[in-house]
Amino acid sequence: MFNKVLVPVDLSEPDFIHQALQLALREVRDNDAELHMIAVVPGFSASSLVASYFSEREHQKALTETARKFKEFVRQELPPEIEPVLKVYEGSPAESIIRYVKKRDIDLVVMSAHHRSRVDEFLLGSVSARVAERAGCSVLLLKN
């Protein structure tokens, strides 16, 4: 049913992704599908205020460190026979996920939804809500 399954990973909360990853693995195995995993480093895009406080060298170091942590996370969490497509992006998590879904023709996104207060939701928005609304494919949101 699904040929390409995406699991976005928030490396600042790796324990939060475990259930989503297990469901995605079931879909991958049952459908002989490709597993895609992405991590997004927020706030480092060229137009970001945060980026203005870091040198290019520090910026590259942060991206390299994120990629290293991401690979280590995947090595620990996935069985060796599963070889996912891994990507690290920078910028808005929701927009990066949506762009990736459209570019790679992803059939299913499996992600956890954070529990935030109504005030946080209003001020920060919800990555999972934006992805579900705009991805153009099936999105499975898990509440922990």
N, C-alpha and C positions, 0 to 999 in steps of 0.2 A: 504494500500500500504506500509506504513512504520510501523514497530512494535516497534522500539526503536529509539527515537529521542534524540540527544545530543545537549545541548547548553553550550559551554564553557563560563565562566564568568570571565571577568577581573575586579576584585574588586577595582582596582585603577581608573577605569572609569565606574562606575555602570550605568550611564545614557546612555552610549554607547550601552548597551545590550538590551534596552527596545524593539526595533523593532524586533530584532531576537527572543526574548522571546515570543512576541505576535504571530509571525508566527509559532513558534514551538508549542505553545499552540493550535493553530488552527489544526495543523497536529495531535497532541495528541488526541484532542477531535474527530476529523473527523474519525480517524482510531482506536480509543480505544487503543492507543499506550502508551508505558512507556516513561516518561520523565526522562532523565538523565541530570544532571548538574554537571560540575566540575569547580573547581578553582585551579589555579596552582600558587604556590609561587616560583618565579624564584630565582636562585642564592643561595639556601641553601643546595644543595646536597653536600655530603661529599668531592667531588673533586673540589668544587667551591672555588675560591679565596675569595669570599665574606664570605663563611662559616668560614674561618679561623679567622675572626675578631670577631666572636660571640661564647660565651660559649654554651654548650649543653642546659643549662637552658634557655638562651635567645632564642636559636633556637626553643625549645619546646614552649616557650611563644609566639613567632611569629606565629607558626603553630596553636596554640590554639586560638589566637586572629583572625587569618584568618578564622578559622572554625566558630567562633562566628559571625563574620561579614557576612559570607556567609549565615548562617542560618537566620540571621536577614534580609538580602537582600531578600531571598526566601520568608520569612514570609510576607514581605511587598509587594512583586511583584506578588505572585501567589494566585489564589483563594484557599480557604480552601479545596475544594474537590480534588485538584491536589496534589498528594503526590510523589514528584520526588525522584529519587535515587541521593543522594548527595555524592560527594567525593572531598577531597582536596589532591592535590599532590604537590610535590616540584621538581624543576628541570626545564628543557626546556619546555616551554608551548607547542610548536608544537609537540615535541616528546611524551610528556605526553598525549596529546589529541589523537595522532595516536595510541599509545599503548592501551589507553582506548577503542577506537573504535574497535580495533581488538580483545581485550580480551572480550568485552561485546557484540560482534556482532551487533554493532550499524548500523542501516539502513540509517540514515540521520543525518548530522551535520548541524546545523543552527548557523551561526556566522556572526558578523559584521567585515568588513575589515577596518582597519585604513587607513586614508589618510596620507601618508608620502611622503616626497620629494624623488626624484630619488637617491640622495646621501644617505639618511637614509635607503632606500630600499636596496641599494647596501651594505652598511656597516652592517645593522642590520638584513636584510632579512625580510621576511614577514611570520608571523605565519599562517595567512589565506592561503597564497599561498602554503606553505609546507603541510598544512593539506589537501587542495584541491588536491594536486599532489599525496600524499601518503596514504590517508585514506583508499582507497579501497571500499568506499561507496559513496552515493550521498552527496554532500556538497553544501549547499545554502549559498552564500556569499552576504551580504547586504552592500551596500555602503551608508553611511550616508551623 
